[in-house]
Amino acid sequence: MRRTAIALITAALLSLTACGTSEPATSDDTSNAAAQPVSLTDARNKKLDLKAPAKKVVALEWNAVESLISLGVMPVGVADVKGYTNWVTAEKLDSSVKDVGTRGESSVDAIVALNPDLVVTTTDESASTIGQLEKAAPVLVLRGADAAKPIPQMKTNLDLIGQAIGKQEQAKQLTTDFGKAVAEGKKKIADAGKAGTGFTMSDGWKQGSTISIRMYTSGSLLGAVAAELGLKNGWTGAGDKVYGMAQTDLEGLTKLPNGAFLYIANKNDGGDVFGEDLAGNAIWKNLPFVKAGNVHRLPDGIWMFGGPKSTEQFIDAAVQAVTS
């Protein structure tokens, strides 16, 4: 926080100088702080010791990539740069970032060649790959998600990354900003008389002639955020224990109550099965929310499993959908 200079009487100035609170940190002090060792415990309950906050970081999952950039550290390497660019618009990658393979099948050689101070991955990564990486650099393993506590898990991951790169205060600020965004979104929905509005949320894809549909349960990150906004999820079935996603098909949608139907699609990856492939389907056209014109495609590039910035994008889009 910036402070304006204040003229002080001599006695007060001497007093403050004596207790050491009036002197700003010098560049040497800042350098020393930046060079301090870092010790933290990751999702494996494994202690990670770094000689100093990491600066050259490789990230193998997109939520970690997003959080790193939000905290002011551009990763040197990312798994599936093209995919990240298509799906995550909350934080942009520099053109200098190297692609190190795909998520779940990263190239150990490509990562090692970047000589990183730290590799950030999740519990979705294979133990064998993590073991190989640890021979070359410290590895911070985050829990990808937790359907029992999706929002706290997002915050925990952000905090761990903040510790590892010496950006704890920035991480706290991001968390505070996220809380404000939730509160503001909830107020907008309440002010519009839409508190308690029913919704369901989905994404889908087509393989051959088969359309697969995923539902966002209350255990998904975005499902949990929607609940915080004061919305009521019409999908009551359970999802997986990690990401809170449930599998269904077109017939499964006939069991949904009326309400806003929100969905994620991507013009650069998979297209729009709801707006295009199902547009002429008789079952789809007779669903209550379709007949009522209450179907809302959210903007492309809102990453469903991201950090605070992606989640804030969802808040804006969800509020717009249910209040329009």
PLY file of the C-alpha trace (Angstrom):
ply
format ascii 1.0
element vertex 324
property float x
property float y
property float z
element edge 323
property int vertex1
property int vertex2
end_header
0.00 0.00 0.00
1.37 3.35 -0.97
1.75 5.96 1.79
1.96 9.69 1.30
4.82 11.47 2.96
3.81 13.10 6.24
5.74 15.85 7.93
6.55 14.74 11.45
7.91 16.66 14.40
11.47 15.79 15.33
10.61 13.86 18.48
8.09 11.63 16.69
10.51 11.02 13.84
13.24 9.96 16.25
10.82 7.69 18.05
9.69 5.96 14.88
13.27 5.57 13.70
14.19 3.96 17.00
11.44 1.33 16.75
12.25 0.67 13.10
8.73 1.15 11.69
9.21 4.29 9.61
11.89 2.97 7.28
10.71 1.50 3.96
12.23 -1.79 2.87
15.41 -1.22 0.89
16.18 -3.04 -2.32
18.57 -5.23 -0.35
15.79 -6.09 2.12
13.47 -7.00 -0.76
16.14 -9.13 -2.39
16.81 -10.92 0.88
13.10 -11.61 1.35
12.85 -12.96 -2.19
15.81 -15.24 -1.51
14.38 -16.74 1.68
13.85 -20.52 1.67
10.31 -21.81 1.19
8.85 -24.83 2.97
5.35 -26.17 2.39
3.37 -29.41 2.35
1.54 -30.46 -0.82
-1.52 -32.63 -1.52
0.50 -35.80 -1.00
1.28 -34.61 2.52
4.84 -34.36 1.29
7.08 -31.56 2.48
8.57 -29.43 -0.26
11.68 -27.34 0.44
12.82 -24.66 -2.00
15.97 -22.58 -1.61
13.97 -19.52 -2.69
10.53 -18.75 -4.16
10.27 -20.38 -7.59
10.58 -18.14 -10.65
10.93 -20.61 -13.53
7.81 -22.73 -13.24
6.31 -25.42 -15.45
2.59 -26.12 -14.93
0.90 -29.28 -16.17
-2.72 -28.46 -15.32
-4.60 -25.42 -16.55
-5.98 -24.27 -13.21
-2.40 -24.06 -11.95
-1.37 -22.15 -15.09
-4.18 -19.65 -14.57
-3.34 -19.15 -10.91
0.36 -18.64 -11.62
-0.39 -15.91 -14.14
-2.95 -14.31 -11.82
-0.24 -14.17 -9.17
2.23 -12.52 -11.52
4.40 -15.43 -12.63
4.27 -16.46 -16.29
5.14 -20.17 -16.52
8.01 -21.14 -18.79
6.27 -24.34 -19.85
2.64 -25.50 -20.03
0.97 -28.76 -20.97
-1.15 -28.34 -24.13
-0.70 -24.67 -24.94
-3.27 -24.81 -27.76
-5.89 -26.36 -25.49
-5.27 -23.77 -22.79
-5.61 -20.97 -25.33
-8.95 -22.39 -26.51
-10.45 -23.06 -23.11
-8.98 -20.50 -20.71
-9.42 -16.81 -21.46
-9.20 -15.47 -17.91
-5.39 -15.27 -18.10
-3.46 -15.20 -21.38
-0.21 -17.01 -22.10
2.85 -15.20 -23.44
4.08 -16.37 -26.83
7.34 -17.38 -25.16
5.70 -20.20 -23.16
6.84 -23.63 -24.33
4.48 -26.54 -24.92
5.55 -29.59 -22.88
3.07 -32.16 -24.13
-0.51 -32.93 -23.21
-2.21 -32.92 -19.84
-1.74 -36.37 -18.36
0.98 -37.21 -20.92
3.54 -34.48 -20.56
7.06 -34.81 -21.95
9.58 -35.24 -19.16
12.41 -34.42 -21.57
10.76 -31.17 -22.67
10.21 -30.16 -19.04
13.76 -30.98 -17.95
15.15 -29.00 -20.92
13.55 -25.85 -19.48
15.54 -26.26 -16.24
12.60 -25.18 -14.03
12.82 -24.20 -10.36
9.47 -25.92 -9.84
6.95 -28.14 -11.61
3.30 -27.80 -10.58
0.94 -30.67 -11.31
-2.06 -32.39 -9.73
-2.99 -35.75 -8.28
-4.33 -36.61 -11.76
-0.71 -36.96 -12.93
0.69 -40.49 -12.84
2.98 -41.34 -9.92
5.63 -42.59 -12.35
5.74 -39.27 -14.22
5.94 -37.33 -10.96
8.80 -39.57 -9.86
10.72 -38.92 -13.06
10.19 -35.17 -12.76
11.37 -35.10 -9.16
14.77 -36.31 -10.31
15.20 -33.01 -12.14
13.20 -30.44 -10.15
10.96 -30.01 -7.09
7.35 -30.97 -7.86
4.36 -29.35 -6.18
1.36 -31.68 -6.38
-2.07 -30.13 -5.93
-5.34 -31.96 -5.53
-7.10 -31.41 -8.84
-10.48 -30.85 -7.17
-12.66 -32.15 -4.35
-16.41 -32.54 -4.85
-16.90 -32.49 -1.07
-15.45 -28.96 -0.85
-14.89 -27.53 -4.34
-14.51 -23.85 -3.45
-12.20 -24.39 -0.43
-10.08 -26.73 -2.58
-9.70 -24.03 -5.24
-8.54 -21.63 -2.53
-6.14 -24.20 -1.04
-4.50 -24.77 -4.42
-4.12 -21.04 -4.96
-2.57 -20.64 -1.52
-0.05 -23.45 -2.10
1.04 -21.92 -5.41
1.28 -18.53 -3.72
3.57 -19.96 -1.05
5.78 -21.70 -3.60
6.37 -18.55 -5.66
6.46 -16.07 -2.78
3.12 -14.46 -3.62
1.08 -15.21 -0.49
-0.32 -11.71 -0.17
-1.38 -11.65 -3.80
-3.11 -15.00 -3.28
-5.01 -13.60 -0.30
-6.10 -10.63 -2.40
-7.36 -12.90 -5.19
-9.38 -14.85 -2.64
-10.81 -11.63 -1.23
-11.72 -10.41 -4.71
-13.43 -13.72 -5.45
-15.52 -13.39 -2.29
-16.55 -9.88 -3.33
-17.53 -11.12 -6.80
-19.74 -13.80 -5.27
-21.41 -11.29 -2.94
-22.00 -8.79 -5.74
-23.39 -11.49 -8.04
-25.71 -12.77 -5.33
-27.00 -9.24 -4.72
-27.68 -8.68 -8.42
-29.68 -11.89 -8.59
-31.62 -11.02 -5.44
-32.28 -7.46 -6.62
-33.70 -8.90 -9.86
-36.09 -11.07 -7.84
-34.34 -14.24 -9.05
-33.02 -15.63 -5.75
-33.80 -19.34 -5.59
-34.11 -19.61 -9.37
-33.73 -23.17 -10.61
-30.94 -23.96 -13.04
-29.00 -26.84 -14.49
-25.62 -26.68 -16.14
-24.02 -28.96 -18.67
-21.47 -29.49 -21.37
-21.46 -32.08 -24.13
-19.66 -33.54 -27.09
-20.35 -35.72 -30.09
-18.53 -38.89 -31.12
-19.88 -40.26 -34.36
-23.63 -40.22 -33.91
-23.47 -40.43 -30.12
-23.90 -37.31 -27.98
-22.54 -37.46 -24.45
-23.67 -34.98 -21.82
-22.07 -34.03 -18.49
-24.05 -32.41 -15.71
-22.51 -30.06 -13.15
-23.62 -31.25 -9.72
-23.52 -29.25 -6.51
-20.07 -30.80 -5.98
-18.63 -29.25 -9.13
-16.78 -25.97 -8.75
-19.23 -23.98 -10.88
-22.22 -25.77 -9.38
-21.02 -24.79 -5.91
-20.48 -21.19 -7.00
-23.99 -21.05 -8.49
-25.36 -22.20 -5.13
-23.43 -19.40 -3.43
-25.11 -16.99 -5.84
-28.50 -18.12 -4.53
-29.46 -20.45 -7.40
-30.95 -23.93 -6.99
-29.45 -26.82 -8.95
-32.14 -28.95 -10.59
-29.76 -31.86 -11.09
-29.87 -33.82 -7.84
-27.91 -36.89 -8.91
-24.42 -37.56 -7.60
-21.29 -36.87 -9.58
-17.74 -38.17 -9.34
-15.94 -37.55 -6.06
-13.23 -35.36 -7.55
-14.78 -32.95 -10.05
-18.47 -33.40 -9.23
-19.48 -34.25 -12.79
-22.31 -36.65 -13.68
-22.82 -38.45 -16.97
-26.18 -38.54 -18.77
-27.74 -38.48 -22.24
-30.56 -36.71 -24.00
-33.15 -38.93 -22.35
-31.69 -37.96 -18.99
-32.49 -34.31 -19.69
-36.20 -35.14 -19.81
-36.09 -35.66 -16.04
-34.92 -32.11 -15.39
-37.31 -29.59 -13.83
-38.00 -26.33 -15.63
-35.44 -23.57 -15.05
-32.47 -21.94 -16.69
-30.30 -24.36 -18.68
-26.72 -23.11 -18.80
-24.14 -24.82 -20.94
-20.51 -24.63 -21.94
-19.38 -25.12 -25.54
-16.28 -24.22 -27.54
-16.22 -23.31 -31.21
-12.56 -24.33 -31.48
-12.88 -27.67 -29.71
-16.00 -29.80 -30.01
-18.45 -27.20 -31.28
-21.94 -26.71 -29.86
-23.94 -29.95 -29.53
-26.88 -28.20 -27.85
-27.21 -25.29 -30.23
-26.34 -27.22 -33.40
-26.48 -31.01 -33.24
-29.60 -31.18 -31.09
-31.35 -28.15 -32.59
-33.68 -30.26 -34.75
-34.12 -33.14 -32.30
-37.76 -33.62 -31.25
-36.91 -34.62 -27.68
-34.65 -31.60 -27.22
-37.17 -29.18 -28.71
-39.86 -30.38 -26.30
-37.86 -29.98 -23.12
-39.56 -27.34 -20.91
-36.58 -24.98 -20.73
-36.04 -25.22 -24.49
-39.69 -24.45 -25.25
-39.53 -21.53 -22.81
-36.41 -20.12 -24.51
-34.49 -20.47 -21.25
-31.32 -22.00 -22.72
-28.11 -20.00 -22.29
-24.77 -20.74 -23.90
-22.07 -19.24 -21.71
-19.22 -17.40 -23.43
-16.45 -19.56 -24.85
-13.28 -19.72 -22.80
-14.67 -19.95 -19.27
-12.61 -22.78 -17.84
-14.90 -25.00 -15.78
-12.20 -26.19 -13.39
-10.16 -23.03 -13.04
-9.04 -20.55 -10.42
-10.65 -17.36 -9.11
-10.43 -15.46 -12.39
-12.20 -18.12 -14.47
-14.76 -18.52 -11.73
-15.42 -14.78 -11.68
-16.06 -14.99 -15.44
-18.67 -17.66 -14.70
-20.29 -15.47 -12.05
-20.73 -12.63 -14.54
-22.14 -14.99 -17.19
-24.48 -16.80 -14.81
-25.87 -13.55 -13.39
-26.45 -12.27 -16.91
-28.21 -15.50 -17.92
-30.67 -15.71 -15.04
-31.47 -11.99 -14.84
-31.85 -11.26 -18.57
0 1
1 2
2 3
3 4
4 5
5 6
6 7
7 8
8 9
9 10
10 11
11 12
12 13
13 14
14 15
15 16
16 17
17 18
18 19
19 20
20 21
21 22
22 23
23 24
24 25
25 26
26 27
27 28
28 29
29 30
30 31
31 32
32 33
33 34
34 35
35 36
36 37
37 38
38 39
39 40
40 41
41 42
42 43
43 44
44 45
45 46
46 47
47 48
48 49
49 50
50 51
51 52
52 53
53 54
54 55
55 56
56 57
57 58
58 59
59 60
60 61
61 62
62 63
63 64
64 65
65 66
66 67
67 68
68 69
69 70
70 71
71 72
72 73
73 74
74 75
75 76
76 77
77 78
78 79
79 80
80 81
81 82
82 83
83 84
84 85
85 86
86 87
87 88
88 89
89 90
90 91
91 92
92 93
93 94
94 95
95 96
96 97
97 98
98 99
99 100
100 101
101 102
102 103
103 104
104 105
105 106
106 107
107 108
108 109
109 110
110 111
111 112
112 113
113 114
114 115
115 116
116 117
117 118
118 119
119 120
120 121
121 122
122 123
123 124
124 125
125 126
126 127
127 128
128 129
129 130
130 131
131 132
132 133
133 134
134 135
135 136
136 137
137 138
138 139
139 140
140 141
141 142
142 143
143 144
144 145
145 146
146 147
147 148
148 149
149 150
150 151
151 152
152 153
153 154
154 155
155 156
156 157
157 158
158 159
159 160
160 161
161 162
162 163
163 164
164 165
165 166
166 167
167 168
168 169
169 170
170 171
171 172
172 173
173 174
174 175
175 176
176 177
177 178
178 179
179 180
180 181
181 182
182 183
183 184
184 185
185 186
186 187
187 188
188 189
189 190
190 191
191 192
192 193
193 194
194 195
195 196
196 197
197 198
198 199
199 200
200 201
201 202
202 203
203 204
204 205
205 206
206 207
207 208
208 209
209 210
210 211
211 212
212 213
213 214
214 215
215 216
216 217
217 218
218 219
219 220
220 221
221 222
222 223
223 224
224 225
225 226
226 227
227 228
228 229
229 230
230 231
231 232
232 233
233 234
234 235
235 236
236 237
237 238
238 239
239 240
240 241
241 242
242 243
243 244
244 245
245 246
246 247
247 248
248 249
249 250
250 251
251 252
252 253
253 254
254 255
255 256
256 257
257 258
258 259
259 260
260 261
261 262
262 263
263 264
264 265
265 266
266 267
267 268
268 269
269 270
270 271
271 272
272 273
273 274
274 275
275 276
276 277
277 278
278 279
279 280
280 281
281 282
282 283
283 284
284 285
285 286
286 287
287 288
288 289
289 290
290 291
291 292
292 293
293 294
294 295
295 296
296 297
297 298
298 299
299 300
300 301
301 302
302 303
303 304
304 305
305 306
306 307
307 308
308 309
309 310
310 311
311 312
312 313
313 314
314 315
315 316
316 317
317 318
318 319
319 320
320 321
321 322
322 323
